[in-house]
């Protein structure tokens, strides 16, 4: 199935409802995992050390920026409670209407979120609004609409991106791509994903036991170091990509 074969009629309200239901339930039963456990930590720690004003959007219980000193915006109340308990400044909100002042952050992290909203241009415009000129911005997106699966639909995705499309959208909003890396912890087996989807639907308590105690620790243990490329590297067969950008508003084309 490709994205064009899936239901493209869902509105932002529909997506908010789907994502709130899925992730509120997920984070209510999950554990907070600190940013130092992920392969993004070497980069995010380096960037955070130079950026006292930091924002992470929709981290759930998998933040990539340091908890102390970072502002977190998330839709899930369950995630917000855990983030606050861990020392983060956590605020309820969504990427399309961030509860933050203009040009107020020097480092922004928004992973695994653009694919969840119908109005991704509006989301990127909001990130640009709250970014200070010269801010570092970390984004991740799934690639290749032809790689669309039922699991994308299940977890509330709206799209996958063609590589040229995400580059165009970034440039439109003043985000200059500096580096990219292959990213993501999703299993490569479609059968395993389908099995996980079935258990999350029909036996959530058992699924979350396995997720917390087996699959997530294994996934963390076997993460590979990120291999960075200048600009957008070869994306053939790549499911998801991590993008390191710089916000340069003068680079945004006039309309």
Secondary structure, 3 states (H helix, E strand, C coil): CCHHHCCCCCCHHHHHHHHHHHHHHHHHHCCCCCHHHCCCHHHHHHHHHCCCCEEEECCCCCCCCCCCCEEEEECCHHHHHHHHHCCCEEEECECCECCCCCCCEEEEEECCCHHHCCCHHHHHHHHHHHEEEEEEEEEEEEECHHHCCHHHHHCCCCCCECHHHHHHHHHHCCEEEEEEEECCCCCCCHHHHHHHHHHHHHCHHHHHHHHHHHHHHHHHHCCCCCCCEECCCCCCCCCEEEEEEEECHHHCCCC
